[in-house]
């Protein structure tokens, strides 16, 4: 029986090694592992077919699921149709690659382009951004073989209500990144009230020395309490509570910060 009101998860980059050694390290410690996948000219960590078979085998042995973070260098809200097609194609290759894995979610970012600050968009630019996202959503879902609810749009550095209409229209779910809410100064309580029921995954991390994605030990006690109590009150199917951190010391101290919530 789960000792928390959520399924505990973390990333596939906790020990300084490849994905398979990380999953071996984590498989008896968490319920879900976020596969952080990259594919570029400089670096590629996409698992081989043999690795996928091994990931599926370990998941079966330990009751694991995988939340798959779609590539971050995709721009589903870009105004150029060719760029959107390239971005969707990159996502579809990942979706096909992990087809045989037990999955909790596909995590995705709604971005316009590298270095583009969506907060600075005019009304017309925001409307074009949303129309581009709608087009990408249609391209992504056509024949992909996954239900729309498996795709979870993550809140970033701009108000999430900007893209919420697209999330609703497409039938997507939400990745509620509480670390981002705290880091960028959004009202965590309001976001939990509005979006928690639509979330499949939460991303949890603290801020230290002006940088996020640190141990949960650096998240405010008030915010952490609020999230756990909200999850407890929500009931239903437990959501994935991903410690979105990238080192063993941060993982260990994050787990220690959660000990007071164990039942």
N, C-alpha and C positions, 0 to 999 in steps of 0.2 A: 504494500500500500504506500502511495506517495506521501511523504511526510510534509510536503508543502502544498499550498493551494494552486499549484502550477507544475508544469513539467520543466525541470531545470535543464538548461542548455548552455553551451558556450561555442566558441569558434574552433575551426580546424587549425588554428595557429597558436597553440598554447605552449608546446615544447618546440624548440628550434629545429624542426625537421619537416619532412613532407607530410601529406595528408594521412597516409596509412599509419605511420607511427603515432601521429596525434590521435587518431581514432582508437588505436590500441591502448594508448594511455588513458583516454577519456571514457572508454566504453562501459566501465563499471562505476563511473562517477557521475554521469549525467544521463538524461533521457533523450536529448536531442543534440545534434552537432550541426552548427552552421557551416556549410561548405562555402568557403570564400574562394571563388575561382577567378583566375586571370587568364587572358589570352591576348598577347600582343607580340610585336616583333622582338621586344626586349626580353619578355618573360612569359612563360606559359606553365601553369600547374594543373592543366586538365588531366584528370585520371585516365589511364588506359582502360580498355575493355576488361582486362584482367583485374585492374584495381577496382573497377565498378563491381565486378563479381565478388571480390573480397569484401568490399564495403557492405554489399547486400548480405553476405554471409554473417559478418560481425553484427549487423543490425538485427538479423534474425535470432542470433544467439543471445543478445543482450536486451532485446526489446527497444532498440533505438529507432528514432526517425532522424531524417536530415532536413534541415531548412536550407534551401539552396539560394545563396545570394547571387542574383544575376549580375553580369559584369557592370562595373561602375563607369566604364568609359563608353556608355551608350546614352544617346540623347533622344529620348522618345518624344520630347517636345520641341525638337528642332524644326525650323521653318522650311528646311530643304527636304523634299520627299525622298531624294536619294539617300540622304543621311539617315532619315527615319528607317528606310528599308534596310540599310546596313546595320543599324542598331537592333532592329527586330530580328534580322538574320542571325546576329551574334547571340541574342537571347535564345532563339529557337535551337541553335546548335547545342547550347547547354541543356535545354529542356530535353532534347533527344538523347543526349549523352547520359542523363541521370534517369531515364525512363523506368529502369527496373529497380530503382531504389525506393524504399518506403519514405515518403516525404511528408513533412508537416506544412510546408509553404515554399513558394518562390518569392523572395524579397526583391523589390525593384525600386529604383530611384526615378523620380520624374524630374529630369533636368532638360535644359534647352541647349546647352553647349558648354565646352570647357571654359571655366572661368566666368560664365555668364551669371550675373546677380539678378535673380528673378524678382527680388524685392524692389528693384529699380524700374520694373516694367511700367509703362503707361497702360491705360485702360485698353487701348487697341492692341498693344503688344501682349497683354495678358490674354486677351481673347484669341489671338493667333496662336499663342502657346497652348491654350486649352484645345483649340481645333486640331492642332498637331498631335496632341496627346490622344485625342479621340481617334484619329486616323491610325496611330501606332497601336492603340488598343485593339482595333479591329484587325489589323494585320497580325498582331500577336496571337489572337484567339482563333483565327480562321484555321481550322484543321489541326490545331496543335495537340489535341487529344487530352487536354487538361481542363477541368472546370475553371471558370473565371474566378471563383472564390478562392482558388489556390494561390492566386497572384496577389501579393500584399504590397500596396504602395506605402513607402516609408516617409514619415514627416522629416523634413530637412531643415534648412535655415530660413525658410519663408513660411508664412501662415498656411497651415494645411487646408483651411477652408477654401483657399484659392482653387485647389485641385479636387476637392471633395465632390463636386458635381460629376467629374469624369469618373471617379472611383465608383460612385453610385450607378451611373449610367451603364458602365461596363460590367457591373456585378463583381468588382474586385473586393478584396478584403484590405485590412490595414496592418502594417507593421508599426506599432506605436513605440517610437524610440524615446523613452523617458530621459535617457542621457542627453539627447538633443534638446528636449524641452527645457531641461535645467540649464544646459550650456548656453542656449540662445535666449533664455529668459521668457519662454512662453508659459502660460498658466497651466501647470501640470494638472491641477484638480479639474479645471474646465475640460481639458483634453481627455482625461480619463472618463469624465461624465459623458462626453459627446461620442468618443470613438472606441472606448474599450469593448463595447458589445460587438463591434465590427472587426476587432483585431484577432488574428490568429497567433501573432507573435509579438512579444515586447522585447525591446533591446534595452539593456540595463548597463550603465557604466557611470563612473564618477569623473569629476573634473579636478585636475591637479595642476597647479602652476600654469593656468590658462589653456590647458589641453584636455580634451575629453578622451573617452575610451581608456580610462584608468580604472583601477579596482573600485568595486562597489563600496569599499571602505571610505571612499572620497565623495560618495553621494550623500546629500543631506539626510539626516535621520527622518525628518518630517516627510520628505519625498518618498523614501523607501517604505516607511510605515504606510503612507497613503496608498501606494501601489499594491502592497501585499494585502491590506485590508480591503481594497477595492476588488481584488481578485477573489478573496475569500467570500465577499458578499455576492459576487457575481454568480457563483456556482456554475453548474453546467459542465461541459467538457473542459478540462484544464487547458489553459493556454500555454504556449511555450514562452519561457522566461529566459531569454538568452543573455548571458554575461558576455557582452561584446567587447572583449578584451583580448590581449595578444601576448600574454606571458604567463608562465607557471606561478611566479609570485603573486601576480594580480588575481589569478584564478583561486589560489589557496586563500588569500585574504578576503576575496569576495565571498567564498563559501563560508568563511568564518563569520562574516557580517550577516549571513543569512541564518546562522544557527539559532538565534533567538525566536525564529518563526517556525521552527520545526515542531510538529505535533507528536 
